[in-house]
Amino acid sequence: MPTIFDPTERDTLRRRLGTLTLDRPARWGRMNASQMVCHLNAAFQASLGELAVAPPSGSLSRFPLNWLVIHVVPWPEGKAESPPEFLNILATSWDADLATLRSLLERAAARGPAAAWPASRVFGSISGKSWGVLHRKHLDHHLRQFGA
């Protein structure tokens, strides 16, 4: 599975982030481009322990379902529910929020798969390797949502 820990994959993600524009319409879902960037920022901040989130709950927080959803199952377009903590981040400015996302991507990648990672709000206790795959899959999902 592609991961943010792979430098080539990060280069591809950076390039795709560079194609986003504030006024680009979503192909699915309710978020606009600014809300999507703030949503991704919140997800990264939670994974780095910088955003307080509720404890994991639900069937996706248990093995093997969490592993299957992260590593095998394609994510549906616009059908998943996000934790409220990932939807309540207010935008500052498009350029600043996008710069924050780029920085968070780099910081999460630098942490590496062997580091200690907090539990995921949705997927519970997962490995660093799974965090790398999850972040890449989440970014790809939303970049595709906006045609990037």
N, C-alpha and C positions, 0 to 999 in steps of 0.2 A: 504494500500500500504506500502511496506517496505520503511524505511527511515533511513538516516544516524543518526538520533537522537535516534534510538534504539540501546543500547549497544550490544545486541546479533548480530544484523545485521552488526554493525561496526566490531565486531570480525570476522565475516564471510568475510567481505570485506578485512580486514587486512590479513587473511589467504590466500585469493585468490591473493592479491597483492604479497605475498611471493612466489607464484609459478611462477610469471612472469620471463622470461629470455630475455636478450637483443636480442638473435638470434631466438626467437620464431617467426615463420611466421604467418601473419594475415590470418584468414579464409575468410575475405572479406575486401574491402576498399583499399585505397592507402597508408595508414600510415604504417611505421614500428613500432616496439615496443617502441623505444625511442621517436619518434614523438608523439605516442599516449599518453605516460606519460606526455610529455610537453604540449600537448593539454588539458589533464585533469587538469594539474597545472594551465593553463591559465583560464580555466572555474572556478575553485575554487577561484583563485585570483580575478577575476571579481566579483564573488558573495560576496567576502569580501571587495570590494571597493579598492583593491590594484592594479587593472589593468584597465586603462581607456579604455572604449569601446564606440562605437557609440550608439546613442539612439535606443531603440527598434523600429522595423518597420515590416510591413507585417502582414498577417492574423493571424499568430501564436502568435502575441503579444496582442491579444484581447480575452477577455472572451466571450464565454465559450470555444472557440477552444483551447486556451492555457491550460485551466484546463483539457480538454479531452486528449490532447496529453501527458500532464505530468502524469495524474492519471489513464488513461484508455487504450489508444491506444498503442499497442506494437510498438517499434521503428523498422524501416526497417534496414536490414543489408546492409550497404554501400550506401544507396541511399540519405541520408540527406546531406545538405550543411552546413558546419561550418562557423561561422563568421571568417573573415580573422584574427581578433585579437587572435583567438584561434588556429591559425595555424602558427603564426609567432614567436613563442617562440623557441629560440635556445637551444639545449641540452648542458649541461655542462658535466656531466659524468652520466652513468647509475645509479650508487649507489647514487649520490647526487640528481639526479632528482627524483628517487623513494623515497628517504628520504623526499624530499620536498612534494611529493604527500601525503605521510603518515601524515606529519605534517599538511598540509592543510586540510585533512580529519578530523583530530582531532580538529583543530581550528574552522572549520565550524560547526562541531557537538556541540562543547562547546558553540557556539553562541546561539544555541537553536531556537526553532520555534517561540518563543514570541518576539524575538529581531527584530529590524528594519533591513530590508535587502534592498539593492538597487534593482532597476528594472533589470530584466534579459535582456541581449542583444537580445535574441531570443523571449522570452515569455512575455516580458513587466513586469508590476507590478504584482507580485505574493506574496502570503503569505509566512511566514517562514516555515510553514508546507509543502507548495508546494516546497520550496527550498530543504527541506530535502528529499522529494520524488524524485525530479529532480536529485539531486546529486547522489542518490543511483541508479536511473535508468540509468544515464549517465555512472557511473562507471561500472555497470553490463553489459551494452551494449559493452563497450570497453574491459572488461575482457573476455567476451564471444568471442569477435573478435579475441582474442589471446589465446583462449582455457584455460583460467584461471578460 
